[in-house]
Amino acid sequence: MPFQLEAAFSSAFVLYLLRVISPSLLQDDAWCNNIQHVLDKMITDGSLVAPLRKVELSQLEHVMAALNPEKCKPPPSVSGDTR
């Protein structure tokens, strides 16, 4: 199945945003591996732009990781005691 680079890139871009804005909308992060595989295949097939898009998504992931609410939550209390 052929993939169009810009469609794959824009879809991944939106998913990275959703991961931060509303993580409950995403069931898992399998899409991360999928987009990496798609971009790697395009690079192998000779796409000149795919490596750039892969770097851009990597940079976006790095920036969004700083905004990830999961990383900002305080650790859960070990004690379940409510006295």
C-alpha positions in Angstrom: 0.0 0.0 0.0 1.6 3.3 -1.0 1.7 6.1 1.4 1.9 9.8 0.7 4.5 11.5 2.7 2.6 14.7 3.6 -0.5 12.7 4.6 1.6 10.5 6.9 3.5 13.5 8.3 0.4 15.6 9.0 -1.4 12.6 10.6 1.6 12.0 12.9 1.8 15.7 13.7 -1.8 15.7 14.8 -1.3 12.6 16.9 1.7 14.1 18.7 -0.5 17.1 19.5 -3.3 14.9 20.7 -0.9 13.0 23.0 -0.3 16.2 24.9 -3.7 18.0 24.6 -6.0 15.1 25.2 -4.1 11.8 25.8 -7.4 10.0 26.6 -8.3 10.1 22.9 -5.4 7.8 22.1 -5.6 4.1 23.1 -1.9 3.4 22.7 1.3 4.6 21.1 1.4 2.0 18.4 1.1 4.8 15.8 4.6 6.0 16.8 6.2 2.7 15.6 3.9 2.8 12.5 5.0 6.2 11.4 8.6 5.4 12.0 8.3 2.3 9.8 6.5 4.2 7.1 9.1 7.0 7.0 11.9 4.4 7.1 10.4 2.6 4.1 10.0 5.9 2.2 13.7 6.7 3.0 14.7 3.3 1.8 12.7 3.8 -1.4 14.6 7.0 -2.1 12.4 9.8 -0.9 14.5 12.9 -0.6 12.0 14.6 1.8 11.2 11.7 4.1 14.5 12.1 6.2 13.6 15.8 6.8 10.1 14.9 7.9 11.5 12.2 10.2 13.8 14.7 11.9 11.0 17.2 12.2 8.8 14.7 13.9 11.6 13.7 16.2 12.1 17.4 17.1 8.3 17.8 17.7 8.3 14.7 19.9 11.1 16.2 22.0 9.4 19.6 22.4 6.0 18.0 23.2 7.6 15.7 25.8 8.3 18.8 27.9 4.6 19.6 27.7 3.3 16.1 28.4 0.9 16.3 31.4 1.8 12.7 32.3 5.4 13.9 33.2 4.0 16.8 35.2 1.8 14.8 37.5 3.0 14.3 41.0 3.9 10.7 41.9 0.9 8.7 43.3 0.7 8.3 47.0 2.1 5.0 48.3 -0.1 5.0 51.3 -3.8 4.3 50.7 -4.5 5.3 54.3 -6.9 8.2 54.6 -6.8 8.7 58.4 
